Amino acid sequence: MNHVLCGLAANAALPSELVDRLIAVADADIAADLADRADLSHAQAVALVSRVAESAVWLAYAGRLTAADVDPVAQPEAALALLDERAGRPEWARLFAADPVVERREKLAACSFLPPDVVETLAADSDVRVVAELALWTTPDMAAGLAVHPHAEVRRAVAANEATPPAVLAALLTGEGLPPAQRCLVCDREESPFVHDAQCSRLDCDLLPGASCGGSHESTVHDMRRMALHNPATPTEAVVGFADHPSLLLRWALAARPDLPSQVCRRLAVDPHPGVRADLAENPTIDDTLIRVLATDGGHDVRRRLAHNPHVPLDVLTQLAGAAKIGSALLPRIAAASPHEVEKLATSRSAAVRMLLAERRDLPPAIRDALAADPDAKVVKSIAPHPGLSDAQLRTMVDAHGVQVVAKVAANPDASPELLEDLARHAPPVRKALREVARHRNATAPALLACLADKRARLIAAGHPALPPSVLVELLTDTDWQVVEAAAANPSLPLAVMSDLVAQLSWPPAEAHANPRQLMNISSPEACNLLWG
């Protein structure tokens, strides 16, 4: 892979005539970057397809090709992509419905708005993978018909389809009113009874670990029920009976549903598995009483997930802030706090509570400034990226709390160029701060040069438009290929350098690397070495 050319192909400042030159010599890697260009014209897209055939699929999904540009026989994958984007021709769908390659029929089955006769053909396909794919995405009427398909894998797909009618989903979940399935993927391959070994060493085996069939297609039926429980279209009355089901996975799927009656929530709140209780804790449907019960639950992740519940009372959240490992995320209840509640949270005696409030980015100036002067480093660290803070305030934070807050101060969108330069030279160096400086819109060349000393910040800085052109040229020979691509994609790379690099595409490969500084003088042989060395 030529990383310089890949980067150039993604460079937004690359002139159209140089894009044309890259298209003429593109391989699959360069074509992938060219296909993502926002300024790629229709003519260039067509030319790219003629050079790199596989780019047709990417360009079709990007809306750069039309049906007139694609031959469904010579370019079946691109034609299927256009069908998937509802930009193909109906006759193509009929062609692929009879295609001997099952993967193409399967891809077709996932497309929406197919002609009715094509849908009927796919529903009667001899390969269950095609029918199951259709069942996953089809219309309510067709989903209802496929719910009685003799293969359990098709029914499992129907259960996952949110367009399936609620009554049909209820029947799939309970089994009432449906004839039993006759086959599944397990008994298609093995004689029943059979349980697939989780350590199966057969290279040709694609059954899932633990897949089983004793004649009633147990593992597929179980998975079908799990899909139905996850499906929001499944009616509430059909799911409530699963609160005490022996299967952990089914109870777990139930716990996250937003339509649970209170009695079901109470049963799940005492589930023996903490994962079920944790999902329930974050569920907005639980009431105040149950929230307070779960606030005392010591199970793994239960209280942290409860803190993310948008309806958790502030007094409970205050309790959780000191006991649960919530982290620095902005919690939904904090984000929705009223002005009066914000004032109350800002004066809380708990630093953990003030820290949670400090994650907001829309605080009144007086409260923002008070939190910026907070004696606790955790609070200051959270408020540091808040817009509107002055350089003096940000410098005071660093003076008071040092390395604990440097990275967050560097992330402040209003940090001045001078402050960013000082943060980049902070002693001892703060690696996270260097990465924040490297991506900051106000970063200057001196600040970015300091960032190049850190491996991860170097990659980010290589793409910053304020990096000096001479440094960008040096980075074209960096030992890290990602840095090379980022530098080549940098819009500040001199046009003369880009032109000279592209101009050498007709040259034969050279053996030695160039001195990158010579590229600033536009020396063609040296540019060629950069491309091919």
C-alpha positions, 0 to 999 in steps of 0.5 A: 500500500502506498500511504502517501498516495492514499493520503493524497487521495483523501486530501480535500485540497487536492485539485480536480486535475490531480484527482484525475491523475490519481484515478488513472493509477489507483489501486483498491486502497487509493480507490477507497479514499478517492470514493470518499471524496465529497468533491468527486464528480460523476465523471470521475466516479465512472472513471474510477470504476473503470480503473478499480471495479470493486469501487463501484459498490462504494460509489453506488452506496455513496450515491455517485453512480446511477442505474445507467452506469452499472451493468447488472451482469458484469457488476452484480454487487454494484447493481445490488447496492443500487437496489439496496439504495432504491436506485436500481431497476425492477428488472434487476431484482427479477434477474437476481431473484433467479441468480444461482449464487445464493449470496446474491439472492440473500443480499437482494432479500434484504432490499426494501420496496422490491416488486411483489413478484420478486418478494414472492419468489424470494419467499419460496426460495429453496435456501433458508438463508434467503427466506430468513433474510427476507423475513428480517426486513419484509412488510407486515403482510409477508412477515405474517405469512412467513411466521408459519414457515416450516423452518424455525430459522425463518420464524426467528427472523420474523420475530426480530422484524419490527414490522411484524404484526403484534399478534404474530409476535405474540404467537411466536413468543408463546407458540399459541396458534402456530403449527410447530416448526419442522426443521432448524439449522441443527437438524438440517445438518445433524441427526437429532438429538444433537448438542453442538460442542462449544469446542467444535474443531470442524472447519466446515461447521458453522453452527453456534456453540451450544446449538441444539435440537432434540426434535423440537428445535430448542436453541432456535426456538429459544433465540426466536423468543429472545428476538421477540422479547427485544422487539418493541412491537411485541405486545406487553401482555405477551411478555409479562410471563417471562419474568420468572422464566428459567432462561437468564437470557430471556429475563435479561431481554425482558428487563430493558423493555420500556412497557413493563407493568410494575408487578413485572418490574418488582419481580425482576428487581429480585432476580438472582442475576445482577445483569438483569437488575442492572438493565432494570435499574436504567429502565425509565419505566421503574417507579420511585419506590423501586428506584430506592430499592435498587439504590441499595443493591450491591450487585455489579453495575446496578447502582451505576446503571441506576444513576443513568436512569433519567427519572432517578430523584436527585436525593437518590442520585446524591446518594449514588454519587458517593457510592457508585463508580459513575465516572465523568459522563453527563447523566440524563437527570443532571442534564434535565435539572431545572435552574433551581435544582442546578443551584442546589447541586452547585452548593452540595457538600458532596464534591462527587455531586458538584462534579456531576453537575460540572459535566454540563456545558450550559451552566449560568456564568456565576455557577460555572465560575464558582465550580471553576474555583472549586477546591476539589480537583475532580470538580475542576477537571469536569468544568474545565472544558466548559465554554466561556471560561477565560484564559486567566481562569484556566491558568488558575486551574492548572496552577492549583491542580497541576497535571490532574486538570491539564488535559481537560483545560487543553480541551476547552474550546476557548483556550487561547493559542498562547495557553495551548503552547504553554500546556504543550510544554508543561513539565512534566508532559501530560500525554492526554493534554498533548492529544487535546492540543493536537486536535484543538482549532486554536493550536499554533505551529509551536504547540503542534511541534511539541505534540509531535513528541508523543506517538498518539498526539503525533498522528493527530497533529499531522492532520492539523492545518496549522502544522508548518508545510516543511514539517508536513513534508518531513512527516511524509517519510515517518515510520508510522504509516498512519502519520504518513497518511495524515500528513499527505491528507493535510490540506496545508500540504503545499500544492506544489508538493502535491503536484510534484508527487502526483507528477511522478506517477509515471516514473518507475519505482526508485529504491532510496528514500528522499531527503524530505526537505528537498521536496520543498524545492520540487525535485521530481526524482526525490518526490518519486522516491517518496512515492515508491521507496 
